[in-house]
Amino acid sequence: MLPDGKHFLFFGRGGSPETQGIYAASIDAPEPSLLIATSVAGAYTEADGVGHLLFVREGTLMMQQFDAAKLALSGEAKPVVENLLSFPSEIGPTAYSAFSTAAGHLIYRTGDQQTTRLTWHDRSGKVLDTIGEPAGYHEPSLSKDDTKVLFGRSDGSVPAQDVYVHDLSRGSTTRLTFDPEADTTPVFSPDETQVLFYSNRGAKNSFYRKSANGSGNEELILSGDSGSYPDSWSHDGKWLVFQTLPDSPGAGDILGARPGIDTIPVPLVATPFTETSPALSPDGRWLAYASNETNQSEIYVVPFRAANAAKFAVSSKGGTEPQWSHSGSELFYRDGLGNLVAVEVKTTPTFSINRSTVLFPARVFYSFPLFVPQYAMSADDQRFLMIRAQAASDPDKLIVVENWFEELGSKSRK
């Protein structure tokens, strides 16, 4: 909210880079106005009675004089902090930077969120090995024989994510997509000859399919206006299961579709609450997912395509990113404290829950609670492929600048 309590700023994704950015609006006016085109949210601050808009441009925190009453920018934008840690909208569901201002002070963190490593860990959390080079990794998944890793990746000056597959036996990486828009959340087909992924090409939220060896062109499978991400491909190859984005129409629902049959997705779990991270059991009978129906995210299991027939609560102290073990005898998830948890389950003749075990603290690993899982399991479920920030020569730092406008804001008057 701006000082008058009537106007406010917000970040809007828009349909293209030109319409994505920081908007100004009023609680009693229907039409917002775009102030700055950017892929990261900003902030409003005042110093000496003068308002300023803070926003990010190519990793640099900028400030520009802003009249909060007229909702108008003036003068030139000036740099405040370079190399600001940011999570732009092109690489995921978030769009923010690591800075905040209050009471005349500024706190921020520098760095590059895209520098991460894929790391192998055993069931105690011990580091076993690393995979590939440092980059911006997302949504890893493994082939059934543990010889290939599929993932989304964004690199340095290329913020939009693309899909890659890494051959562990040869140590080689193949890039599968080259579109300038974001290609994310890749999933192997059941026979692992194809890769399904999400893309926002042409301002559409669509699913494409491409050969896993990189040959041929992408094939459009499903197209729509609402954002959604693929999560599971049934073992018989008949069903795609996916979630709608929490900030999209029909927010946070779980849908399914049969390629070549369904032109309109079928609701699987659709409630007033937010459901995310659907995962089909290996036998295709059960659907695990996360829901915030108790005011915090917890893990539930329902019969696939019959969610109203039964419902089982798996977690009780918070839960996100559920995944089935390859045998179907365990469910993995992250609890409210960030631990990776394994729950022993049975899926026949009906679903039942047995012992729950905390495997290891996982808060230090990359995670999007309202997104698809950001980890994968080996075929024997004894190793976990996690995403961890690449160690830098300098440790991560939070930097506080007292009376920052006097020290750093003087740049706006030069």
C-alpha positions as CSV (number, residue, x, y, z in Angstrom):
1,M,0.0,0.0,0.0
2,L,1.1,3.6,-0.7
3,P,0.9,6.2,2.1
4,D,-2.6,7.4,1.2
5,G,-4.0,4.0,2.0
6,K,-5.9,4.0,-1.3
7,H,-3.3,3.3,-3.9
8,F,-0.9,0.3,-4.1
9,L,1.8,-1.3,-6.1
10,F,2.0,-4.9,-7.3
11,F,3.9,-7.2,-9.6
12,G,2.0,-8.5,-12.6
13,R,3.3,-11.3,-14.9
14,G,1.4,-10.0,-17.9
15,G,1.4,-11.9,-21.2
16,S,4.9,-10.8,-22.5
17,P,8.1,-9.2,-21.2
18,E,6.8,-5.8,-22.2
19,T,3.6,-6.1,-20.1
20,Q,5.3,-7.8,-17.1
21,G,6.5,-5.6,-14.3
22,I,5.5,-3.3,-11.4
23,Y,2.0,-1.8,-11.6
24,A,0.2,0.9,-9.7
25,A,-3.5,0.6,-8.9
26,S,-6.2,2.0,-6.7
27,I,-8.7,0.0,-4.6
28,D,-11.6,1.9,-6.2
29,A,-10.3,2.0,-9.8
30,P,-10.5,-1.0,-12.2
31,E,-7.5,-0.4,-14.4
32,P,-3.9,-0.6,-13.2
33,S,-1.0,1.2,-15.0
34,L,2.4,-0.3,-15.7
35,L,5.2,1.7,-14.1
36,I,8.3,-0.4,-14.9
37,A,8.8,-3.4,-17.1
38,T,10.8,-5.9,-15.0
39,S,10.8,-9.6,-14.1
40,V,11.1,-8.9,-10.3
41,A,8.9,-7.3,-7.8
42,G,9.9,-3.9,-6.3
43,A,9.1,-1.6,-3.4
44,Y,8.2,1.9,-2.4
45,T,10.2,4.0,0.0
46,E,10.3,7.6,1.2
47,A,13.3,9.7,2.2
48,D,13.2,13.3,3.3
49,G,9.5,13.4,2.3
50,V,10.3,12.3,-1.3
51,G,8.9,9.0,-2.6
52,H,11.0,6.6,-4.6
53,L,10.3,3.4,-6.5
54,L,12.9,0.6,-6.0
55,F,13.1,-2.0,-8.7
56,V,15.6,-4.4,-10.3
57,R,17.2,-4.1,-13.7
58,E,19.6,-6.8,-14.8
59,G,20.5,-7.8,-11.3
60,T,21.0,-4.2,-10.1
61,L,18.7,-2.6,-7.5
62,M,17.6,0.8,-9.0
63,M,15.8,3.8,-7.5
64,Q,13.7,6.4,-9.3
65,Q,11.7,9.3,-7.9
66,F,8.0,8.4,-7.7
67,D,5.0,10.7,-6.9
68,A,2.7,8.4,-4.9
69,A,-0.2,10.8,-5.2
70,K,0.0,11.1,-9.0
71,L,1.4,7.5,-9.5
72,A,4.1,9.1,-11.7
73,L,7.8,8.5,-12.1
74,S,10.2,11.4,-12.8
75,G,13.9,11.9,-13.3
76,E,16.4,9.1,-14.2
77,A,16.7,5.8,-12.5
78,K,20.0,5.4,-10.5
79,P,21.8,2.2,-9.3
80,V,21.8,1.5,-5.6
81,V,23.2,-2.1,-5.2
82,E,24.8,-4.3,-7.9
83,N,24.7,-8.1,-8.1
84,L,21.5,-8.3,-6.0
85,L,20.2,-11.8,-5.4
86,S,17.0,-12.2,-7.4
87,F,14.5,-14.8,-8.4
88,P,13.0,-13.5,-11.6
89,S,9.7,-14.8,-13.0
90,E,11.3,-16.4,-16.0
91,I,12.7,-19.2,-14.0
92,G,9.9,-20.1,-11.7
93,P,6.6,-19.1,-9.9
94,T,8.3,-16.4,-7.8
95,A,9.4,-12.9,-8.7
96,Y,11.3,-11.3,-5.9
97,S,14.7,-10.0,-4.8
98,A,16.5,-10.3,-1.5
99,F,16.1,-6.7,-0.2
100,S,13.9,-4.8,2.1
101,T,13.6,-1.2,3.5
102,A,12.2,0.0,6.8
103,A,12.7,3.0,9.2
104,G,15.4,4.4,6.9
105,H,17.4,1.2,6.8
106,L,18.1,-1.1,3.9
107,I,18.9,-4.8,4.1
108,Y,19.9,-6.9,1.1
109,R,21.8,-10.0,0.0
110,T,24.0,-10.2,-3.0
111,G,24.7,-13.2,-5.1
112,D,23.4,-15.4,-8.0
113,Q,20.6,-17.8,-7.2
114,Q,21.3,-19.6,-10.5
115,T,24.6,-21.1,-9.1
116,T,23.5,-24.5,-7.8
117,R,24.7,-28.1,-7.9
118,L,23.0,-31.4,-8.3
119,T,24.2,-33.5,-5.4
120,W,23.7,-37.1,-4.4
121,H,22.9,-37.9,-0.8
122,D,22.2,-41.1,1.1
123,R,19.3,-41.6,3.4
124,S,21.2,-40.0,6.3
125,G,21.9,-36.8,4.2
126,K,25.5,-37.6,3.7
127,V,27.0,-36.1,0.4
128,L,28.0,-38.9,-2.0
129,D,28.7,-37.1,-5.3
130,T,27.9,-34.2,-7.5
131,I,26.5,-34.2,-11.1
132,G,27.3,-31.8,-13.9
133,E,28.6,-28.2,-13.7
134,P,27.3,-25.4,-11.5
135,A,24.2,-23.9,-13.0
136,G,20.6,-22.9,-12.2
137,Y,19.0,-26.3,-11.8
138,H,15.3,-27.1,-11.3
139,E,13.0,-30.1,-11.2
140,P,15.4,-33.1,-11.5
141,S,14.1,-36.5,-12.4
142,L,15.9,-39.8,-13.0
143,S,15.4,-42.5,-15.6
144,K,14.4,-46.0,-14.3
145,D,17.9,-47.3,-14.6
146,D,19.6,-44.2,-13.0
147,T,21.6,-43.5,-16.1
148,K,20.0,-40.2,-17.1
149,V,18.9,-37.1,-15.3
150,L,16.3,-34.8,-16.7
151,F,16.1,-31.2,-15.4
152,G,15.3,-27.6,-16.2
153,R,18.2,-25.2,-16.2
154,S,18.9,-21.5,-16.5
155,D,22.4,-20.2,-17.1
156,G,23.9,-16.8,-16.3
157,S,22.8,-14.2,-18.9
158,V,20.0,-16.5,-20.2
159,P,17.3,-16.2,-17.5
160,A,14.6,-18.2,-19.3
161,Q,14.8,-21.9,-18.4
162,D,15.3,-24.8,-20.9
163,V,15.2,-28.5,-20.6
164,Y,18.3,-30.7,-20.6
165,V,19.1,-34.4,-20.1
166,H,22.4,-35.5,-18.6
167,D,23.9,-39.0,-19.4
168,L,25.5,-40.2,-16.2
169,S,27.4,-43.0,-17.9
170,R,29.1,-40.7,-20.4
171,G,29.1,-37.5,-18.4
172,S,27.5,-35.6,-21.3
173,T,24.6,-33.1,-21.3
174,T,22.1,-32.6,-24.1
175,R,20.0,-29.5,-24.4
176,L,16.5,-30.4,-25.6
177,T,14.8,-27.0,-25.9
178,F,16.0,-23.7,-27.4
179,D,12.9,-21.4,-27.3
180,P,13.5,-18.0,-25.8
181,E,10.5,-18.5,-23.5
182,A,10.6,-20.6,-20.4
183,D,10.5,-24.4,-20.8
184,T,10.2,-26.1,-17.4
185,T,9.1,-29.1,-15.3
186,P,10.2,-31.9,-17.6
187,V,8.8,-35.4,-17.1
188,F,9.9,-38.7,-18.8
189,S,7.3,-40.7,-20.6
190,P,6.7,-44.2,-19.2
191,D,9.0,-45.7,-21.8
192,E,11.5,-42.8,-21.4
193,T,11.6,-42.2,-25.2
194,Q,9.8,-38.9,-24.8
195,V,9.9,-35.8,-22.5
196,L,6.9,-33.8,-21.6
197,F,7.4,-30.2,-20.5
198,Y,5.6,-26.9,-19.8
199,S,6.2,-23.7,-21.9
200,N,4.7,-20.2,-21.9
201,R,5.3,-19.7,-25.6
202,G,3.0,-17.2,-27.4
203,A,1.5,-16.1,-24.0
204,K,-0.1,-19.6,-23.8
205,N,0.5,-22.1,-21.0
206,S,1.1,-25.3,-22.9
207,F,2.5,-28.8,-22.7
208,Y,4.9,-30.0,-25.4
209,R,6.5,-33.4,-26.1
210,K,9.9,-34.0,-27.6
211,S,12.1,-37.0,-28.1
212,A,14.4,-37.7,-25.2
213,N,17.4,-38.0,-27.4
214,G,16.9,-34.4,-28.7
215,S,16.0,-35.3,-32.2
216,G,12.9,-33.9,-34.1
217,N,10.7,-31.0,-33.2
218,E,8.5,-30.4,-30.2
219,E,4.9,-31.5,-30.5
220,L,2.1,-29.5,-28.8
221,I,0.1,-31.8,-26.5
222,L,-2.2,-29.4,-24.6
223,S,-2.7,-25.7,-24.7
224,G,-4.6,-23.3,-22.4
225,D,-4.8,-19.9,-20.9
226,S,-4.4,-20.9,-17.3
227,G,-0.9,-21.7,-15.9
228,S,-0.2,-25.3,-15.0
229,Y,2.7,-27.6,-14.6
230,P,3.0,-31.4,-15.4
231,D,3.7,-33.6,-12.5
232,S,3.0,-37.2,-13.3
233,W,2.6,-39.4,-16.4
234,S,0.8,-42.6,-15.5
235,H,2.8,-45.8,-15.9
236,D,0.4,-47.1,-18.6
237,G,1.0,-43.8,-20.6
238,K,-2.7,-43.0,-20.7
239,W,-2.9,-40.1,-18.2
240,L,-1.1,-36.8,-17.7
241,V,-1.6,-35.3,-14.2
242,F,-0.8,-31.7,-13.5
243,Q,-1.5,-28.8,-11.2
244,T,-2.8,-25.3,-12.0
245,L,-0.8,-22.4,-10.6
246,P,-1.9,-20.9,-7.3
247,D,-2.2,-17.5,-8.9
248,S,-4.2,-18.7,-11.9
249,P,-8.0,-19.0,-12.5
250,G,-9.2,-22.1,-10.7
251,A,-6.2,-21.6,-8.5
252,G,-4.3,-24.6,-7.2
253,D,-6.3,-27.5,-8.6
254,I,-5.2,-30.9,-9.8
255,L,-6.3,-31.9,-13.3
256,G,-5.8,-34.8,-15.6
257,A,-5.9,-35.4,-19.4
258,R,-5.5,-38.2,-21.8
259,P,-3.3,-37.1,-24.8
260,G,-5.2,-37.5,-28.0
261,I,-8.5,-38.0,-26.2
262,D,-9.3,-35.2,-23.8
263,T,-9.4,-31.6,-25.2
264,I,-10.6,-30.3,-21.8
265,P,-8.7,-31.4,-18.7
266,V,-10.6,-33.5,-16.2
267,P,-10.7,-32.2,-12.6
268,L,-9.2,-34.8,-10.2
269,V,-8.9,-32.7,-7.0
270,A,-10.6,-29.3,-7.3
271,T,-11.6,-27.5,-4.1
272,P,-11.6,-23.9,-2.7
273,F,-8.2,-24.7,-1.2
274,T,-4.8,-24.9,-2.9
275,E,-3.7,-28.3,-4.1
276,T,-0.2,-28.8,-5.5
277,S,2.5,-31.5,-6.4
278,P,0.3,-34.4,-7.5
279,A,2.0,-37.7,-7.7
280,L,0.6,-41.0,-8.9
281,S,1.5,-44.2,-7.1
282,P,3.5,-46.8,-9.2
283,D,0.4,-49.0,-9.5
284,G,-1.7,-46.1,-10.7
285,R,-4.3,-46.5,-8.0
286,W,-3.5,-43.6,-5.7
287,L,-2.8,-39.9,-6.0
288,A,-0.7,-38.1,-3.4
289,Y,-0.8,-34.3,-3.2
290,A,-0.3,-31.3,-0.9
291,S,-3.2,-29.1,0.3
292,N,-3.5,-26.1,2.6
293,E,-7.1,-26.9,3.7
294,T,-6.0,-26.9,7.4
295,N,-4.3,-23.5,7.0
296,Q,-0.9,-25.2,6.5
297,S,0.3,-27.4,3.7
298,E,-0.2,-31.2,4.5
299,I,0.1,-34.4,2.4
300,Y,-3.0,-36.4,1.5
301,V,-3.7,-39.5,-0.6
302,V,-6.9,-40.2,-2.5
303,P,-7.9,-42.8,-5.0
304,F,-6.9,-41.8,-8.5
305,R,-10.0,-40.5,-10.4
306,A,-12.2,-41.1,-7.3
307,A,-11.1,-38.4,-4.9
308,N,-14.4,-38.3,-3.1
309,A,-14.4,-42.0,-2.3
310,A,-11.7,-41.9,0.4
311,K,-9.0,-39.6,1.8
312,F,-6.0,-40.2,4.0
313,A,-3.9,-37.6,5.8
314,V,-0.2,-38.6,5.6
315,S,1.4,-35.7,7.4
316,S,0.3,-33.7,10.5
317,K,3.2,-31.2,11.0
318,G,3.4,-29.7,7.6
319,G,4.1,-31.3,4.3
320,T,5.1,-30.4,0.7
321,E,6.5,-32.0,-2.4
322,P,5.3,-35.6,-2.0
323,Q,6.9,-38.4,-4.1
324,W,6.3,-42.2,-4.2
325,S,9.2,-44.6,-3.8
326,H,9.7,-46.8,-6.9
327,S,8.4,-49.8,-5.0
328,G,5.3,-47.9,-3.9
329,S,6.0,-48.9,-0.3
330,E,7.1,-45.4,0.9
331,L,6.0,-41.8,0.4
332,F,8.6,-39.1,0.7
333,Y,7.9,-35.4,1.5
334,R,9.3,-32.3,3.2
335,D,7.8,-31.5,6.5
336,G,7.1,-28.1,8.0
337,L,10.6,-27.9,9.5
338,G,12.2,-28.6,6.1
339,N,13.1,-32.3,6.9
340,L,12.9,-35.0,4.2
341,V,10.5,-37.6,5.6
342,A,9.9,-41.2,4.6
343,V,6.5,-42.8,5.4
344,E,6.0,-46.5,5.1
345,V,2.7,-47.2,3.3
346,K,0.6,-50.0,1.8
347,T,-1.4,-49.6,-1.4
348,T,-3.3,-52.9,-1.4
349,P,-5.9,-54.0,-0.7
350,T,-6.5,-50.4,0.4
351,F,-4.2,-47.6,1.4
352,S,-2.7,-47.6,4.9
353,I,0.0,-45.6,6.7
354,N,2.6,-47.1,8.9
355,R,5.9,-45.8,10.4
356,S,7.1,-42.3,9.6
357,T,10.9,-41.5,9.7
358,V,12.8,-38.2,9.4
359,L,15.6,-39.0,7.0
360,F,17.7,-35.8,7.1
361,P,17.3,-32.0,7.4
362,A,16.6,-30.6,3.9
363,R,16.0,-26.9,4.5
364,V,19.3,-26.0,2.9
365,F,18.3,-27.6,-0.4
366,Y,16.4,-25.8,-3.2
367,S,12.6,-26.0,-2.8
368,F,9.4,-24.4,-4.0
369,P,6.6,-25.4,-1.7
370,L,3.8,-24.4,-4.1
371,F,5.6,-26.0,-7.1
372,V,6.6,-29.4,-8.3
373,P,9.2,-31.5,-6.3
374,Q,12.8,-30.3,-6.5
375,Y,14.4,-33.6,-5.7
376,A,14.5,-37.2,-7.1
377,M,15.2,-40.7,-5.9
378,S,17.4,-43.4,-7.2
379,A,15.8,-46.7,-8.5
380,D,16.4,-48.4,-5.2
381,D,15.2,-45.4,-3.2
382,Q,18.5,-45.3,-1.2
383,R,19.9,-42.1,-2.7
384,F,18.4,-38.7,-3.2
385,L,19.3,-36.2,-5.9
386,M,19.0,-32.7,-4.3
387,I,19.7,-29.2,-5.5
388,R,22.1,-27.2,-3.4
389,A,23.6,-23.8,-3.7
390,Q,27.1,-23.8,-5.1
391,A,29.7,-22.8,-2.4
392,A,31.1,-19.4,-3.3
393,S,34.5,-18.0,-2.4
394,D,32.8,-15.5,-0.1
395,P,30.1,-16.8,2.4
396,D,26.5,-15.6,1.9
397,K,25.9,-12.3,3.7
398,L,23.0,-10.1,4.6
399,I,24.1,-6.5,4.4
400,V,22.4,-3.8,6.5
401,V,22.9,-0.2,5.6
402,E,21.7,2.3,8.3
403,N,20.3,5.5,7.0
404,W,20.8,4.0,3.5
405,F,19.4,7.0,1.6
406,E,22.1,9.2,2.9
407,E,24.9,6.7,2.2
408,L,23.6,5.0,-1.0
409,G,20.7,7.2,-2.0
410,S,22.9,10.1,-2.7
411,K,23.4,8.5,-6.1
412,S,19.9,9.7,-7.0
413,R,21.1,13.3,-6.7
414,K,24.2,13.0,-8.8
